[in-house]
Amino acid sequence: MDTSQIAELRNAVRQHVSASREQRFCYRALCVLLITEGHRTNQVAEWLGEHTRTRERWRKRYAEKGLEGLTDETSPGRPPKLSSAEWERLQLELGQPPGRFGLDGKKWQGKLLHDHLASRYGIEFSLRQCQRLLKQHRQQAAETRYKAGAGPGYIPAARQARTE
């Protein structure tokens, strides 16, 4: 196997492992297992294309806390301002005209959503973030409509044209 194939495999492992906390835990456990079975830390690090200090830190955390030491210490990123229940409720509200909530306007826009979130949820978002939320809502709504349109009675336009 040449070096480009090895690099490709290492990258595939890293991408797959970073997908969830559980997968990162399994990856760390495997690395610690290899080290405890007698493989040198720098050898394991080299095989996986990682830094030796990282492997050593995981081994030390395992020695101190057991399997618990291999879990992520914190969730990555900032916690969301809206809970999942609030986001679902907001999705329903965005399906209705802004006037229903005492706002001026016929269509949701960033400024209206900003005011709505501040008054109804007590949450401050930037105007740009409100625009992103609206875009996300519209994309999800479009996906739902698309999936709903592909029900049992759905006939693609191309096939419908041929049958007429």
Secondary structure as UniProt FT lines:
FT   HELIX           3..17
FT   TURN            18..19
FT   HELIX           21..36
FT   TURN            37..38
FT   HELIX           41..48
FT   HELIX           52..65
FT   HELIX           66..70
FT   HELIX           84..94
FT   HELIX           98..101
FT   HELIX           110..116
FT   HELIX           117..121
FT   HELIX           127..149
FT   TURN            152..153
FT   HELIX           157..163
//
